[in-house]
Amino acid sequence: MTKRKADTTLNGNQKKIKDIDIDIEEDDDDYISHDSLDLAVVSDNNQWQETISKVINAVVSIHFSHTVSFDTETSIVSEATGFVVDSKRGLILTNRHVVGPGCFTGYIVFDNHESLDVKPIYRDPIHDFGFLQFNMNDVKYLKLSQLELCPDLAKIGTEIRVVGNDAGEKLSILAGIISRLDRNTPEYGSLTYNDFNTEYIQAAASATGGSSGSPVVNENGKCVALQAGGSTEASTDFFLPVYRPLRALKCLQNNLPITRGDIQVEWQLKPFNECRRLGLTIEAEAKAREMFPDKIGLLVAELILPEGPAENIIKEGDTLISINGEYISTFIRVDEILDENVDKELQFVVQRGGEYIKQFIKIGNLHDITPNRFVTIGGASFNDLSYQIARCFCLPIRGVFVNNGSGSFEFSCQESLGWIIENIDDKPVKNLDEFIEVMKLIPDGARVPVTYRHVSDMHTDYIQTIYLDRHWDSSFKQAIRNDEIGLWDFTILQDKPLTLPKPQPKNAKYIDIPFSDPTKLACSSLVKSFVQVRTICPNGIDSHPFKKEINYGVVIDSKNGFVLVSRRYVPHDMCDIFIVFAESIDISAKVVFLHPHLNYAIVKYDPGLILADVQTPKFSNVPLKRGDKSFFIGYNYNLRLVTDDIKISGISSLNVTPSSLAPRYRGTNLECILLDNKITQECGTGILVDNDGTIRAFWLTFLGETNEAMYRMGLDVTDVLDVIKSLQQNIIPSDLKILTAEFASITVFQGRTRGVPQSWIDKFENEADDQIKFLAVDRVAAPKLNQHQNPLKTGDIVLTVNNRLVKSLRDFKEMYFEDNLTFRIVRQKQEMTLTVPIISVKDTDQIVFWSGALLQTPHYGVRQLMKKIPSEVYVTEKSPGSPAQQYGIVPISFITHVNDIETRTLDDFINVVKTIPDKTYIKLRLVSFDNIPMAISLKTDYHYFPTTEIKKIDGQWKEIEHNKS
């Protein structure tokens, strides 16, 4: 026998569909000629072409989003496939992992590119299928067709086609041949959805992402299975038999409830030889083989959930013989029996160790152990523990499951899913109702202990004190699934949280730094000038990447309660800040000053609430120089106090490298102190002091071009002294004016080659006391709308400012007190004089959450990297599962028009979008950070993503909601 392969093609596209093995016998009677072979292939192609032309009108591409995390699913935007199974009712069959157990929004696209909205009406608790529905009256241009579900036609050797949205394509047709009908369900991992208690069909069709929910059809166009998954290491695909989908469809068509029964036992189909090793008798095997000659094994109990109906009745390794007197060989029949007998007792017969065990078990309702509600509070989301999660870890189906551990309930920055709450504020919470009642009693801003465990390690208890935030994320609501309308109904559980009692003054004891060197005894008490600063940022405004921070700051005025801290840890004022004294007591604080380029923030606490001996240190008025000796006191990455003698290795004019992927605040125009000392590079915060305890510089951390890039440098106290003196008089600087340009140092050689005259070089050399350098313009920030462009240009070499030589960045200090500065510069080898305006830089004071996008006015970090700002509607980030993600709004871009109406400011934008109805397509025109214009359409969804504005009014952030569904 020889084998010959022939490639078939579809519709003349010359696309290889399947290599067909054709056996050719050498006997003359059985020999197939080349001509007859070609005719057979053509005939086969014609049959499939006719079939596919009928099928494609029923197949749809599904574009969907899961708007929130729920149970095993996280917020996503994706594509999949479905197909019409009832054209009169508009019913579409697809996968459960497409419909999802939580909040779903989406639309379908037919083969003729007609698009319609769909709503979810059913998702199976266990098996990987669900139904969507569309309005048939909205179909205008396509003659609807439907596919018939015929599970009995799935046979080994059946040639099939998978027709769907493969790898993101609108329509793709993949060929295969069914090779198995009795495969156990594939495992996709823990803490995610897995099908179980059914057999799967196996074939090699090489389907990829997007094909989920595709119909598997035979050559007559009958749907014999549902595409569900595949192997990443082979071309193997896994199909769900459509027995249960067919039954569910009939229930929907007849307005009957889709009953689902279960006894909380996971079964596995095991071959007879394995069943024998587990205790199946020879007689039982022989009878099973006689009754089911086409089967290779029986169902064996793999897992019995604690506290379930079958606990202590069925044991792991039991082989299922019969249910209510009916012998069992397949999952399909088990499902049928259990679904028809919910809340009834049935007799189960199993073999265990060669013995028949007969027991009655009450059939539970599968829908009762499948959650259909969740609660959000403090930025996190919770639901009752589901059967899906419980079976993965053999847990009883009870407990409060954290499906999105963020905000106040961020137990781990690596893992947000899988935590079970045991106690809150020392009160047990066994279910979601108990959780709600306990949370109602906890005031906003309270710190309470929480005991929790992770489902993957129930042996270990964790206890953590959380800070409950109900002001930045004010929602405390419950959502319940409503399949009548395809949405989740939200209910406010508590309008306003309880308030904390007024704090009382507290005391704490500081331990002085021990020194054996008598010359440094004056530095011992400087520990009383350090406080721990804890920051909680509710969102990513100004593109700051970190949500929670802990580091140290330096008290610069204990009388009025001012603390200086790096802006790496206090990036803006839309955050909660706590000052911890002596690692003992904490007091809330607020941001009062943010320097736009020197990388420090000033926060204020109420000094009347602290009785500890907090001290204001002495500050020098003489800047440090290269070669000076000093003493370092700081806190390392373990928040442990360390000290060391150091020597100033250099004073450098520099700018921190920007991040073009996420423009954010960074240190610029810095006259930084550099130290060649290992211990200083391990410390995020510190001070450089003289032996008498006088502070000479602050040691700060600077955020670099990536989240991991951190620079640690010293900021001379003289660069901060004017602000410190104002604060000590209880005068808080406001509307700080700066030069909207960055300057970098260049050598005399570079200045000479770029046209600096010798006469000026002589002047700089005569007045230099350390380094001889020029300052050149490195970058000029884009102006705000309605502001004039800074007249300086990149490459300008600065000679004087207000007739004084500019030898370092400190010579620009006059900018803080003047409206204009007079520059003498060299530009393209020509000397000229410029009048440069000094611009006030304000912090972000308004943000808008719209369609899942975080919008704000472009902060100074953005303008530093641009020549021109397209608009003041700047997209900072977008939420997963939101319309912003689904329709392709790009972060770090600018919205310039809504429905062709120009939106120059956030107020303009709000005035336009608040008049747009819900579920409306709108046109957006955007400009990317690279000044590339684009246009997209987006459909509003105020039910899940209302338009919310948060604006600073009279120094306080206020929330305003503009759109509701």
Buried (B, 14 or more C-beta within 10 A) or exposed (E): EEEEEBEBEBEEEEEEBBEBEEEBEEEEEEEBEEEEBEEBBEEBBEEBEEBBEEBBBBBBBBBBBBBBBBBBBBBBBBBBBBBBBBBEBBBBBBBBBBBBBBBBBBBBBBBEEBEBBBBBBBBBBBBBBBBBBBEBEEBEEEEBBBBBBBBEBBEBEBBBBBBBBBEEBBBBBBBBBBBBBBBBBBEEEEBBBBBBBBBBBBBBBBBBEBBBBBBBBBBEBBBBBBBBBBEEEEEBBBBBBBBBBBBBBEBBEEEEEBBBBBBBBBBBBBEBEBBBEBBBBEEBBEEBBEEBEEBEBBBBBBBBBEEBBBBEBBBBBBBBBBBBEBBBBBBBBBBBBBBEBBEEEBEBBBBBEEEEBEBEBBBBBBBBBBBBBBBBBBBBBBBBBBBBBBBBBBBEBBBBBBBBBBBBBBBEEEBBBBBBBBBBBEBEBEEBEBBBEBBEBBEBBBEBEBBBBBBEEEEEEBEEEBBBBBEBBBEBBBBEBEBEEBBBEBEEBBEEBBEEEEEEEBEBEBEEBEBEEEEBBBBBBBBBBBBBBBBBBBBBBBBBBBBBBEBBBBBBBBEBBBBBBBBBBBBBBBBBBBBBBBEEBBBBBEBBBBBBBBBBBBBBBBBEBBEBBBBBBBBBEEBBEBEBEBBBBBBBEEEEBBBBEBEBEBBBBBBBEBBEEBBBBBBBBBBBBBBEBEBBEBBBBBBBBBBEBBBBBBBBBBBBBEEEEEBBBBBBBBBBBEBBEEBBEEEBBEEBBBBBBBBBBBEBEBBBEBEBBEEBBEBBEEEEEEBBBBBBBBBBBBBBEEEEBBBBBEBBBBBBBEEEBBBBBBBBEEBBEBEEBEBBBBBEEEBEEBEBBBBEBBBBBBBBBBBBBBBBBBBBBBBBBBEEBBBBBBBBBBBBBBBBBBBBBBBBBBBBBBBEEEBBBBBBBBBBBEEBEEEEEBEBBBBBBEEEEEEEEBBBBBBBBBBBBBBBEEEEBEEEEBBEB
